[in-house]
């Protein structure tokens, strides 16, 4: 049985394997060929759809739509990360670094703009 980490690692590997592939043969290759704009536009689109799914669920619609849209958002975010030479592992490491740190304390410690 795969763990969620295995799934993310496999998806990272799949995305990396599509770099330089024929855009006509792969959706990922098509996004990467038009990066950064194509994957970033998809992240923005999927973020909006995720927000709407959450709002719809709050009003009584099926919560499964939230999961579906979150998966789309995560996927396109991983493609954007790959364009910049980054991976899910780096995001997981950052989340692990933040674990146990109060969000309020972390935000208060940030330099003021």
C-alpha positions in Angstrom: 0.0 0.0 0.0 1.4 3.4 -1.0 1.6 6.2 1.6 0.7 9.7 0.7 4.4 10.5 0.6 4.9 7.7 -2.0 2.1 9.2 -4.1 3.7 12.6 -4.0 7.2 11.2 -4.8 5.8 9.2 -7.7 4.0 12.2 -9.1 7.2 14.3 -8.7 9.0 11.6 -10.7 6.3 11.5 -13.4 6.4 15.3 -13.8 10.2 15.3 -14.0 10.1 12.5 -16.6 7.9 14.7 -18.8 10.4 17.6 -19.0 11.4 18.0 -22.6 8.9 15.5 -23.8 6.7 16.2 -26.8 3.9 18.5 -25.7 1.5 16.7 -28.0 2.1 13.5 -26.1 1.6 14.7 -22.5 -0.5 17.2 -20.7 2.4 17.8 -18.2 4.9 18.3 -21.1 2.4 20.8 -22.7 2.3 22.7 -19.4 6.1 22.7 -18.9 6.7 23.7 -22.5 4.6 26.9 -21.8 6.0 27.5 -18.3 5.9 29.4 -16.3 2.6 31.0 -17.5 0.6 27.8 -18.3 1.1 26.0 -15.0 0.7 29.3 -13.1 -2.6 30.1 -14.8 -3.8 26.6 -14.0 -2.8 27.1 -10.3 -4.9 30.3 -10.3 -7.8 28.7 -12.0 -7.8 25.6 -9.7 -7.4 27.8 -6.6 -10.6 29.6 -7.6 -12.4 26.3 -8.2 -11.2 25.0 -4.8 -12.5 28.1 -3.1 -15.9 27.8 -4.9 -16.1 24.1 -3.9 -15.5 25.0 -0.3 -18.1 27.7 -0.4 -20.6 25.3 -2.1 -19.9 22.7 0.6 -20.5 25.3 3.3 -23.9 25.8 1.7 -24.7 22.1 1.7 -23.1 20.7 -1.5 -21.0 17.6 -1.7 -17.7 17.9 0.2 -16.1 15.4 -2.2 -15.8 18.3 -4.7 -13.4 20.0 -2.3 -11.1 17.0 -2.4 -11.3 16.8 -6.2 -10.4 20.5 -6.6 -7.7 20.2 -4.0 -6.1 17.4 -6.0 -6.2 19.6 -9.2 -4.7 22.5 -7.2 -1.9 20.3 -5.8 -1.2 18.7 -9.1 -0.8 22.0 -11.0 1.3 23.4 -8.1 3.6 20.5 -8.4 4.0 21.2 -12.1 4.8 24.8 -11.4 7.3 23.8 -8.7 9.0 21.4 -11.2 9.5 24.3 -13.6 11.5 26.0 -11.0 13.5 22.9 -10.1 11.6 22.3 -6.9 9.7 19.2 -5.6 7.0 18.1 -3.2 9.8 16.9 -0.9 11.0 20.5 -0.4 7.5 21.7 0.4 7.1 18.8 2.9 10.4 19.7 4.5 9.2 23.3 4.9 6.0 22.1 6.5 8.0 19.8 8.8 10.2 22.8 9.7 7.2 24.8 10.7 5.6 22.0 12.7 5.2 22.9 16.3 5.6 26.6 15.6 2.7 28.9 16.4 1.4 30.5 13.3 0.8 33.7 15.2 4.3 33.7 16.6 5.8 33.0 13.2 3.9 35.8 11.6 4.8 38.2 14.3 8.5 37.4 13.8 8.4 38.2 10.1 10.1 41.4 9.0 7.6 44.2 8.6 7.2 45.4 5.0 
